[in-house]
């Protein structure tokens, strides 16, 4: 189990499931830090998420940089959970059939355009 640091409530908040989100939004820490790690500037992040204020994005990035080891462990644990759920979903034959239907409909729409 990864120790999840308690972030300052005016910057980040944990929801009832333990997910760390940007304070006052539904945007997760992994979404914002993922954009930052991809090379997006704080200004570009705000353009992608208009509900964010530039100062808040800088605060989240600063908090991340000050607690990088703990937060990277938290983000890695979240990625492992997501991978596990994706593998489970993809291995279920019912989901394969559903995905095939969706892809088929998308392809048919694209041919009709």
C-alpha atoms as an extended CHARMM CRD file, in Angstrom:
* protein
*
       113  EXT
         1         1  UNK       CA              0.0000000000        0.0000000000        0.0000000000  PROA      1               0.0000000000
         2         2  UNK       CA              1.3650000000        3.3660000000       -1.0110000000  PROA      2               0.0000000000
         3         3  UNK       CA              1.3350000000        6.1750000000        1.5390000000  PROA      3               0.0000000000
         4         4  UNK       CA             -0.7500000000        8.9980000000        0.1130000000  PROA      4               0.0000000000
         5         5  UNK       CA              0.3920000000       12.3830000000        1.3760000000  PROA      5               0.0000000000
         6         6  UNK       CA             -2.2840000000       14.7540000000        2.6220000000  PROA      6               0.0000000000
         7         7  UNK       CA             -2.2110000000       17.6500000000        0.1620000000  PROA      7               0.0000000000
         8         8  UNK       CA             -3.0340000000       21.2140000000        1.1350000000  PROA      8               0.0000000000
         9         9  UNK       CA             -6.8330000000       21.5260000000        0.8010000000  PROA      9               0.0000000000
        10        10  UNK       CA             -6.6660000000       24.7640000000       -1.1910000000  PROA      10              0.0000000000
        11        11  UNK       CA             -4.5880000000       22.9970000000       -3.8860000000  PROA      11              0.0000000000
        12        12  UNK       CA             -5.5740000000       19.3130000000       -3.8900000000  PROA      12              0.0000000000
        13        13  UNK       CA             -8.2890000000       17.2840000000       -2.2120000000  PROA      13              0.0000000000
        14        14  UNK       CA             -8.9130000000       13.5820000000       -1.7190000000  PROA      14              0.0000000000
        15        15  UNK       CA            -12.3710000000       12.4000000000       -2.6780000000  PROA      15              0.0000000000
        16        16  UNK       CA            -14.3280000000        9.6750000000       -0.8750000000  PROA      16              0.0000000000
        17        17  UNK       CA            -12.4980000000        6.9840000000       -2.9000000000  PROA      17              0.0000000000
        18        18  UNK       CA             -9.0510000000        8.3780000000       -2.0280000000  PROA      18              0.0000000000
        19        19  UNK       CA             -8.4830000000        9.8860000000       -5.4630000000  PROA      19              0.0000000000
        20        20  UNK       CA             -6.5170000000       13.1180000000       -5.3600000000  PROA      20              0.0000000000
        21        21  UNK       CA             -8.2180000000       15.8870000000       -7.3420000000  PROA      21              0.0000000000
        22        22  UNK       CA             -7.4510000000       19.5250000000       -8.0230000000  PROA      22              0.0000000000
        23        23  UNK       CA             -9.2890000000       21.5100000000       -5.3340000000  PROA      23              0.0000000000
        24        24  UNK       CA            -12.8020000000       22.4910000000       -6.3250000000  PROA      24              0.0000000000
        25        25  UNK       CA            -12.7580000000       20.4630000000       -9.5710000000  PROA      25              0.0000000000
        26        26  UNK       CA            -13.2350000000       16.9080000000      -10.8170000000  PROA      26              0.0000000000
        27        27  UNK       CA             -9.7900000000       16.9970000000      -12.4680000000  PROA      27              0.0000000000
        28        28  UNK       CA             -7.5190000000       14.3090000000      -11.0560000000  PROA      28              0.0000000000
        29        29  UNK       CA             -3.9150000000       14.8020000000      -10.0970000000  PROA      29              0.0000000000
        30        30  UNK       CA             -2.8600000000       12.1750000000      -12.6250000000  PROA      30              0.0000000000
        31        31  UNK       CA             -4.6210000000       14.0780000000      -15.4330000000  PROA      31              0.0000000000
        32        32  UNK       CA             -2.9260000000       17.3650000000      -14.6040000000  PROA      32              0.0000000000
        33        33  UNK       CA              0.5040000000       15.8700000000      -13.9000000000  PROA      33              0.0000000000
        34        34  UNK       CA              0.1840000000       13.6750000000      -16.9930000000  PROA      34              0.0000000000
        35        35  UNK       CA             -0.2550000000       16.8150000000      -19.0860000000  PROA      35              0.0000000000
        36        36  UNK       CA              2.6950000000       18.4420000000      -17.3160000000  PROA      36              0.0000000000
        37        37  UNK       CA              4.9060000000       15.3830000000      -17.9070000000  PROA      37              0.0000000000
        38        38  UNK       CA              3.8870000000       15.3620000000      -21.5980000000  PROA      38              0.0000000000
        39        39  UNK       CA              5.3840000000       18.8090000000      -21.8150000000  PROA      39              0.0000000000
        40        40  UNK       CA              2.2470000000       20.9390000000      -21.6600000000  PROA      40              0.0000000000
        41        41  UNK       CA              2.9040000000       24.3430000000      -20.1520000000  PROA      41              0.0000000000
        42        42  UNK       CA              0.6850000000       25.5570000000      -17.2960000000  PROA      42              0.0000000000
        43        43  UNK       CA             -0.9680000000       27.9240000000      -19.7860000000  PROA      43              0.0000000000
        44        44  UNK       CA             -1.7350000000       25.0070000000      -22.1430000000  PROA      44              0.0000000000
        45        45  UNK       CA             -3.1520000000       23.0070000000      -19.2510000000  PROA      45              0.0000000000
        46        46  UNK       CA             -5.5140000000       25.8770000000      -18.4210000000  PROA      46              0.0000000000
        47        47  UNK       CA             -6.5320000000       26.0910000000      -22.0830000000  PROA      47              0.0000000000
        48        48  UNK       CA             -7.4330000000       22.3950000000      -21.9540000000  PROA      48              0.0000000000
        49        49  UNK       CA             -9.2610000000       22.7270000000      -18.6440000000  PROA      49              0.0000000000
        50        50  UNK       CA            -10.8870000000       26.1780000000      -18.5320000000  PROA      50              0.0000000000
        51        51  UNK       CA            -12.2510000000       25.5930000000      -15.0060000000  PROA      51              0.0000000000
        52        52  UNK       CA             -8.6590000000       25.8060000000      -13.7240000000  PROA      52              0.0000000000
        53        53  UNK       CA             -6.9430000000       29.0050000000      -12.7430000000  PROA      53              0.0000000000
        54        54  UNK       CA             -3.3370000000       29.4480000000      -13.8040000000  PROA      54              0.0000000000
        55        55  UNK       CA             -2.1660000000       30.0650000000      -10.2350000000  PROA      55              0.0000000000
        56        56  UNK       CA             -3.7960000000       26.7980000000       -9.1100000000  PROA      56              0.0000000000
        57        57  UNK       CA             -2.0390000000       24.8420000000      -11.8680000000  PROA      57              0.0000000000
        58        58  UNK       CA              1.2970000000       26.3050000000      -10.7700000000  PROA      58              0.0000000000
        59        59  UNK       CA              0.4580000000       25.4050000000       -7.1450000000  PROA      59              0.0000000000
        60        60  UNK       CA             -0.3420000000       21.7940000000       -8.0770000000  PROA      60              0.0000000000
        61        61  UNK       CA              2.8800000000       21.4730000000      -10.0700000000  PROA      61              0.0000000000
        62        62  UNK       CA              4.8930000000       23.0100000000       -7.2180000000  PROA      62              0.0000000000
        63        63  UNK       CA              3.2960000000       20.6080000000       -4.7180000000  PROA      63              0.0000000000
        64        64  UNK       CA              4.0260000000       17.7020000000       -7.0490000000  PROA      64              0.0000000000
        65        65  UNK       CA              7.6810000000       18.7240000000       -7.3990000000  PROA      65              0.0000000000
        66        66  UNK       CA              8.0240000000       19.0690000000       -3.6030000000  PROA      66              0.0000000000
        67        67  UNK       CA              6.4780000000       15.6080000000       -3.0340000000  PROA      67              0.0000000000
        68        68  UNK       CA              7.5090000000       13.8870000000       -6.2470000000  PROA      68              0.0000000000
        69        69  UNK       CA              8.5770000000       10.5300000000       -4.7850000000  PROA      69              0.0000000000
        70        70  UNK       CA              5.3510000000       10.0090000000       -2.8030000000  PROA      70              0.0000000000
        71        71  UNK       CA              3.1130000000       11.2830000000       -5.5960000000  PROA      71              0.0000000000
        72        72  UNK       CA              4.8830000000        9.2470000000       -8.2730000000  PROA      72              0.0000000000
        73        73  UNK       CA              4.2680000000        6.1570000000       -6.1180000000  PROA      73              0.0000000000
        74        74  UNK       CA              0.5820000000        7.1640000000       -5.8030000000  PROA      74              0.0000000000
        75        75  UNK       CA              0.3320000000        7.7500000000       -9.5710000000  PROA      75              0.0000000000
        76        76  UNK       CA              2.0490000000        4.4370000000      -10.3190000000  PROA      76              0.0000000000
        77        77  UNK       CA             -0.3540000000        2.5790000000       -8.0330000000  PROA      77              0.0000000000
        78        78  UNK       CA             -3.2720000000        4.2160000000       -9.8260000000  PROA      78              0.0000000000
        79        79  UNK       CA             -1.8450000000        3.2220000000      -13.2040000000  PROA      79              0.0000000000
        80        80  UNK       CA             -1.4520000000       -0.3930000000      -12.0570000000  PROA      80              0.0000000000
        81        81  UNK       CA             -5.0840000000       -0.4240000000      -10.8870000000  PROA      81              0.0000000000
        82        82  UNK       CA             -6.2350000000        1.0300000000      -14.2060000000  PROA      82              0.0000000000
        83        83  UNK       CA             -4.1940000000       -1.5440000000      -16.1380000000  PROA      83              0.0000000000
        84        84  UNK       CA             -5.6770000000       -4.3580000000      -14.0500000000  PROA      84              0.0000000000
        85        85  UNK       CA             -9.2260000000       -3.1370000000      -14.6950000000  PROA      85              0.0000000000
        86        86  UNK       CA             -8.5510000000       -2.6730000000      -18.4110000000  PROA      86              0.0000000000
        87        87  UNK       CA             -7.1400000000       -6.1940000000      -18.6940000000  PROA      87              0.0000000000
        88        88  UNK       CA            -10.1720000000       -7.5960000000      -16.8860000000  PROA      88              0.0000000000
        89        89  UNK       CA            -12.5400000000       -5.6540000000      -19.1300000000  PROA      89              0.0000000000
        90        90  UNK       CA            -10.7140000000       -6.6950000000      -22.2900000000  PROA      90              0.0000000000
        91        91  UNK       CA            -10.6120000000      -10.3650000000      -21.2540000000  PROA      91              0.0000000000
        92        92  UNK       CA            -14.3880000000      -10.6200000000      -20.7710000000  PROA      92              0.0000000000
        93        93  UNK       CA            -15.9370000000      -12.0540000000      -23.9750000000  PROA      93              0.0000000000
        94        94  UNK       CA            -19.0690000000       -9.9180000000      -23.5370000000  PROA      94              0.0000000000
        95        95  UNK       CA            -16.9280000000       -6.8010000000      -23.6400000000  PROA      95              0.0000000000
        96        96  UNK       CA            -15.1410000000       -8.0070000000      -26.7770000000  PROA      96              0.0000000000
        97        97  UNK       CA            -18.5010000000       -8.3950000000      -28.4880000000  PROA      97              0.0000000000
        98        98  UNK       CA            -19.6030000000       -4.9560000000      -27.3040000000  PROA      98              0.0000000000
        99        99  UNK       CA            -16.3700000000       -3.3820000000      -28.5310000000  PROA      99              0.0000000000
       100       100  UNK       CA            -16.7550000000       -5.0970000000      -31.9120000000  PROA      100             0.0000000000
       101       101  UNK       CA            -20.2850000000       -3.6310000000      -32.2140000000  PROA      101             0.0000000000
       102       102  UNK       CA            -19.0790000000       -0.1420000000      -31.3550000000  PROA      102             0.0000000000
       103       103  UNK       CA            -16.1660000000       -0.3350000000      -33.7900000000  PROA      103             0.0000000000
       104       104  UNK       CA            -18.4970000000       -1.6900000000      -36.4860000000  PROA      104             0.0000000000
       105       105  UNK       CA            -20.9380000000        1.1760000000      -36.0010000000  PROA      105             0.0000000000
       106       106  UNK       CA            -18.1300000000        3.7220000000      -36.0610000000  PROA      106             0.0000000000
       107       107  UNK       CA            -16.7130000000        2.2400000000      -39.2560000000  PROA      107             0.0000000000
       108       108  UNK       CA            -20.1620000000        2.2000000000      -40.8930000000  PROA      108             0.0000000000
       109       109  UNK       CA            -20.6920000000        5.8670000000      -39.9500000000  PROA      109             0.0000000000
       110       110  UNK       CA            -17.3090000000        6.8280000000      -41.3680000000  PROA      110             0.0000000000
       111       111  UNK       CA            -18.0710000000        5.0210000000      -44.6660000000  PROA      111             0.0000000000
       112       112  UNK       CA            -21.3890000000        6.8630000000      -44.8910000000  PROA      112             0.0000000000
       113       113  UNK       CA            -19.7770000000       10.2910000000      -44.4100000000  PROA      113             0.0000000000
